[in-house]
Amino acid sequence: MDGRVVPLRRSRGVGRPTPPDTVTAVCARPKCRNEFQRNLTRGRRQLYCTEECRREVDAERRKTRARLRHYEDNVAKLRADNNTYAPDGADAVAGAGNAEELLRTQLARVQGLLVFADDDDPVVQHLADLATAVAQYLGADAEEIG
């Protein structure tokens, strides 16, 4: 070897850039929805037809989030107002009486459990006290609780 470097022969077509395949895509921005040619290459795929559309989406998203927060705050205030004016603080719009019915059902279950429970157990005593308080809150007879 005399120290000379000999380049390797290239086969035909190797080393030449091949044009990437393209597909027709639709811009992901709701206000645009233009069709564009997207290159099928490695990496993150192109969602928007132009860089301007991508920036506009970010701005529109921020505005929409702010508007949504505003309306969610209004809904919370209206719900609080509705609960203020509803009789006995019950929500008159969304199924009034559901919470009371649930309390009565659970109270009946606890009363059934207390009939067979060990009175010496401190947990049972606390449960009996809680059941008595719930019964008084609901206006039920406290004597119904074993």
N, C-alpha and C positions, 0 to 999 in steps of 0.2 A: 504494500500500500504506500502510495506516495503522498498521502495527506490531502488529496483532492476530494471534495464532496460532490457527488453526482446526484442531482435531483431525481426523484422517482417519477416515472412516467404516469401521467394521469389518464385514466380511462375516459372515454367520451361521456359527456353529460355529468360527470362528477365534478363538483366544485362550482357548477353554475347554479345560481339561485333559481329555484323554481317558483313561479308565481303561486301564492297561496290560494287555496280554494275559497270561494266566497258563497255566502248565502244571503238571501233577502231577509232582513229583520225589520221589526217595527220598533220605533222609539218608545222607551218605557215611560216617558213623560206623558201624563194623561192629557195635557193640553196640546201636545204635538202629534203624536202617533204617526209620524211620517215614516215611510219605508226607506231603508238605506241598505247598502251592501256591507255586510260584516265579514271581515277576513277570519277564516278558520285557522288560527294560529295558537301557539301555547299562551298560557297566561289567562288573565281575567278577560272574559268576553265583553264586548262593547255593548252597553245597554242603551246608550243615547246616540242620536244621529250626529250631534255636534257637541263640542265642549261647552258651548253656550247653553244648550239644553240641560247638560249635567249641572251647571251652576244654577240655572233657573229652578231645577228640581229641589236643590238644597234650600234656596230662598223660599220657595212655595211650601216646603215641608215645615220650615220654621214658622211661617205665618199660620199654617193650618194647625200646628201644635198649640200656638198661642191662642188661636180662636177656640180650639177644643177645650183648653184649660179655662177660658172665660165662661164657656157654656156649662162646663162641669161645675164651676163655682156657683153659677146661677141656679143650676138644678139642686145643689146642696142647700142653698138659701131657700128655695121654694119648698123643698121637703121639710125643712125646719119650720117654715111658716105653716105648712099644712098640718104638721104634728101639733103645732101650737093651737090651731083652731079646731082640731078634731076633738070629738068628745072623749073625755078620760085619757087624752094623750094617745089614743089608738090611731093608727094610720087608716083613715077612712077610705083611701084609694086602693091600697094594695092589701086586700083581704083582711078587713077588721075582724078581730076575734080569733085569729089563728094562734096567736101567742097564748091567749087565755085558754083556748081549747087544748093546746099542748100542755100547759101547766096542769090543767085538770086531769088529763090523761096520765101524766107522769105522777101526779099526786095519788091517783088511784092505784097505780102500780106500787108505789112506795108504801102505801097503806097496806096493801096485800103482803108485801115483804115483811113489814113490821109485825104482822100477826104471828109469823113463824120465827122471827129473829130472836137471838139471845139478848135479853134485856141487860145483862151484865157487861156486854161489850161496849166500850166507850164510843166506837164508831156508830153503833146502832143508836146510842143515846143522842149523838149529834144529828143523825139522820132523822130521828123522831122529832127533835127540836126544829129542824129545818122544815119538816113536813107540817108541823103545827103552825109555823110562821107563814108558810105558803097558803095553808088552809084559811088562816085569818085574813090574809091579803085578798084571797078570792072570795071571802065572805062565807066560806063553808063552815059547817059546825066543827069546832075543834074537838068535840067529843067523838067524831067519826074516826079520828086517828087513834088506833088501839092504844 
